[in-house]
Amino acid sequence: MPPYGWIARLGDWWQARADGRAGLPSLAPGRPSGTPTLEEYHQDFLARVHRERLRLDLEVSPMHQSRAALAMRIPETEQALDRVRARLDAIPVLLDDDQLAVRRGGETDTPDDVVAARRAREHEAIRRPLVDEAARLHAQLTQMRVEYARLGSTIRACELVGATRVRRLHAQIMRRVSAYERHLVRRHPAGDRIGPALSAQHPVVPGWVTAAEMGDPGDPGTGPTTTVPGAASAPPAGAPHASTTPTTGPTTPAVRDLGAPTPQE
């Protein structure tokens, strides 16, 4: 922001006295109620605010796009994980004694412990790829959720910085307005009655600044969604899970027996 030095201050004082001697703003019906100088301040403030908003949009637009892509990928990954875990639920972790005692061709005289070990290895060869796939999807889902939350926090931080810059611009322009009006009312013939006409031309902070300042600290701002998909309804690790997705959002995959060796190993 350019500094409000003595040269600019003296210029505002001189313009205020000139407008006051000219009777601006006029309280007569049908005449303009404001002053060209206040309108110039207002338009200058709007131009700076639009420039700040454009800078902010260019900065956060790539993050919004990445976050929107993650918002689509996270539910898809959760559904894929639910399908894998549903298949895991259909396969028992351990075979019972009858299944371990099943003999194949050529195993008539094979000892029982060898037959049981073979059946256990065959069962594990079926189950192990599903366990590995569930572990991979779980790690991928966790990474996407972390990235989703990080982008949301970064977007909110950028918006707060932009809001602070606009607040500083507003404070500076109001310093000029105050200096101008202080000398205007001293020279105006109706200085005690022109207050409403002057306040109508004061610059106003845009709504997006207030929204950025009053937003929830956990709210990532103006992104496509405000919460990490599926994070709110996550069950505790090791809890039983359902193969269907609840209406409030997909569930966080549990980490039970993902990659853990079974007793048969």
N, C-alpha and C positions, 0 to 999 in steps of 0.2 A: 504494500500500500504506500502511496506517496505520502510523505509527512505533511502535516498541517502546520506549516511554518508561519512566520510573521508576515511575509509578503502576501500569502493567501488570506490570512486573517484580516489584514488591512484592506485588501480588496473587497472582502465580504462586508466589512464595516462601511466602506465608502458606498458600495452598492445599496446597502440597507438604508443609509441616510438619503441617497438619491431617490429610492423608491418611496420612502416616507414623505419626502417633500412633494413628490408627485401624487401623493394620495393613494398609493397602491399598498394593500388591496382596497378596492372601493366597496363600500357598503350600500351604494345606491342600487336600486332595483334595475336589472337589465345589464349591469356592467360586470366584467369578470371579477370573481371573488378572490382570486389568487394573485400571485406575482410571477413574472417570468423567471426570476431567480430561483424561487422554490421549485418550480417545474424543472428547471435545469438540474438542480440537485437531485430531484427524484429520478429523472431519466438517467443521470450518471450512475446512481445507485443501482437501477435496474440493469444497466449494461454490465456493471461489474458482477452482479448476482448471476446473470445469464452466463457470463464467462466462467464463473466458478462452477456452475452447474454443468456446463459443457465439459470442463476439465474433469469433474468427478465422474460423469457418465462415461467418458473415454477411458478412465482408469478402472472402473469396476465392471464395464461391459464384458470383457473376457472372463472375469470371475463369475458373473451371472450365467454366462453360457456354459462354463464348466460345471457349475452347480446344477443347472437344469439337466445336463447330461447325466450327472450322478443321480439326480432324483429319478430318472428313468431306469438307470442300470441297477440301483439298489433293490427295488422290488423284484426285478427279473432274477437277480442273483439269489434273493431270498426264496423265490419260488423254485429255482433249480435246487437249492439246498434242501428245501422241504421234500422234493421228489426223491433226492438221494437218501434222505433220512427215512422216508417212508419205505424205501426198498430195504434199508438196513433193519428197520423194525420187523420186516417180514422174514428176516434171516436170524435165527437164534445165535446168541453169542457162543453158546456151548451146545454140543450135541449130547443127547441123552445116551444112556448105555445101549439101548437097542440100535440106535443109529451108528454108534461106534462099533458095534459088533457085526455090521453088515459086511459080508464077504463078496468080493468080485471073483471073476473067473481066474482060476489058477491059484486061489488063496485057500484052498481046502485044508491044507496041512500047515498053513502059516500060523505062527503063535498069535494068541489073542492080543497081546500088547502091541505087536507089530501092525496088526490089522487096525487097531484103534488109532495108532499114530498116523497110519495112512489116511484113514477117514477124516481125522482132525486136520491134516495138511490139505486135503482136498476141499474141506469146508472153509478153511482159512483162505485158500486161493480164490474162492468165490467172494468172500466177504472183504478181504483186504483192499481190493481196488475201490470198493464203495467207501470204506473208511478213509482212504487217502483222498478220494474226491471230496468227501464231506469236509475234511480238514482243510483242503485247498480252498473250497468255496467259503468256509468260515473265515479264513485268514483274509481272503479277498474282500469279503463283506465288511470286515472290521476296518480294513485299510480305506475302503470307500467311504465309510461313515466318518472316519477321522478326517479325511480330506473334505468331506461335505461340511463338517462343523468348522474346520479351519477356514474354508472359504467364506462361510457365513460371518465368522468373527472378523475377518479381514475387511469384508464389505462394510460391516457396521463401523469399524474403526475409520475407514475412509470417509464414510458419511459424517461421522462426528467431527473429523478434521475439516471437512467442507463446511459443516454448519458453524464451526467456530470461526472460520475465516469470514463467513458472511456476517456473523455477529460483530466481528471487528470492523468490517466495512460499514455496517449500520451505525456502530458507535462513532466512527469517524465522521460519517456524513451528518449525524445528528449534532456533533460538535460544531460543524459549519452552520447548520440550521439554527442552533441556539445562538451562536455569535451574530448571525444575520438578524434574527428576530429581536434580540436584545436591543440592537441599535435602531431597528425599524420602528418598534413601538414608541421609542423616545422621540422620533421625528414625525410620526404620523399624527395627523390632527385628531383621529379617533383611536388612539393607541390602546385605550382601555377596553375597546369593544371589538377589536379585530382578531381576538384569539381563536374563535371557531373557524374563521376563514383561513387562518394559518395552519391550524392542526389538520385540516382536511387535506393538505398537500404534503404532510409528513411521509417520508418513506416507511414502508411496512415490510417487516421480515416475512419472507415467503413461508408457506405452510410446510414445505418439505424440511425446512430447518427445524421447526418445532417438532415435527414427527421424528426426526433423527435424534433429537435431544431427549424426548420423552419416551422413546422406545424402551422395551424390556431389554435388560442386559443380555438375556439369553436369546433375544430375537436377532437374527442375522440381518435385519434391515429389510430392503425391498426386494429380496430374492424371490425365486419362484415358490419356495415353501419356507416355513419358519421353523421346522423341527427336522431332526434327522429321521428319514423314513424308517419306520420299524423300531426305532430305539425306545419309544415310550412303553411298548408292550413286551419288552424283552423278559423272558422267564429266567430264573436263576440257573446258573450252570449246574448240570446234573439233573434238572427237573424233567419229568416226562413231557413230551411235546406231541402236538397233533400235526397231522399231515396237511390239514387245511389251514388257510390263512384267515385270521379274524378280520372283521370289518373295520376295526380301528387301526389296522396297519399290520404288516408282517411282523412276525416275532423274530427275536434274535436267536440264532441257532445255539443250542446248548453244546457243551464241549465234552460231554461224557463219552468215554471210550473212543474218542477220535484218535486213532493211531496208537492206542494203548494195547499192549500185548495181552492176549487172552490166556487163561490158565493152561490151555492146551499147548501153548507155545513153550 
